[in-house]
Amino acid sequence: MPGGAKGAVVREDGSSAIRVELGELSFALPPTTPPEAVETIERLLGLIDGLADRTAQLHVALDSRVAIEQTKGILAERLGITPQEAFEVLRATARRRRLSLHALADAIVAGRAELD
């Protein structure tokens, strides 16, 4: 399955039900469900799991980008420079302080950091 995800197929009460599980997702299938259908459901659960991971990554990236854009605006206004120049100042300061752009941007937006 994508992303190394692996579903589990569990037969409950002998052969009375087939339960397909992946993380918090769990489905009970009739015992007459063809093996190909069970495999397809497992594969789809794996795809869902991979998409959920990717969605979480994109949310983190978007949050980071928002903080950086806010910081560019703050610096541009404070220093009387263009947003592109503000980004260069932000990047140089982050490198000098050995911080990620996101960490420095968050600190500036929250008022916990000033530029040198």
C-alpha positions, -999 to 999 in steps of 0.1 A, spaced: 0 0 0 12 36 -6 33 52 21 40 18 37 5 16 50 -9 -18 55 -44 -27 64 -54 -57 84 -80 -83 75 -94 -100 105 -120 -128 105 -143 -125 135 -163 -154 150 -148 -179 127 -160 -169 93 -191 -148 102 -175 -114 93 -145 -99 77 -132 -68 93 -108 -45 73 -89 -21 95 -63 7 90 -57 30 119 -90 44 130 -108 32 100 -126 -2 103 -152 -18 81 -172 -50 86 -178 -69 54 -201 -99 48 -183 -132 49 -192 -137 12 -172 -107 1 -149 -118 -27 -111 -117 -19 -106 -93 -48 -130 -69 -32 -113 -71 2 -79 -65 -15 -94 -34 -33 -108 -21 -1 -74 -25 16 -57 -7 -12 -82 21 -11 -77 24 27 -40 27 20 -46 54 -5 -68 73 20 -41 70 46 -15 83 22 -38 112 12 -44 121 49 -6 122 54 -1 144 24 -30 167 35 -13 172 69 20 180 52 2 206 30 -14 222 60 20 226 77 34 241 45 5 265 41 7 276 78 45 282 73 39 302 41 12 324 58 36 333 86 64 341 62 41 363 41 29 381 72 64 387 83 74 401 49 46 426 53 56 435 88 93 440 77 84 459 46 63 483 66 88 487 94 119 491 73 103 509 43 114 482 18 97 460 -8 83 426 1 111 409 -19 137 429 0 119 420 33 122 383 23 159 386 17 163 403 52 143 375 68 163 348 50 196 364 59 186 368 96 173 332 98 206 319 84 227 341 107 206 329 137 206 293 125 168 292 126 143 280 100 124 307 81 92 295 96 105 297 132 118 332 128 87 343 110 65 329 137 85 347 164 84 380 145 46 378 140 41 369 177 63 398 187 89 375 203 118 384 180 133 415 164 158 418 137 194 426 144 
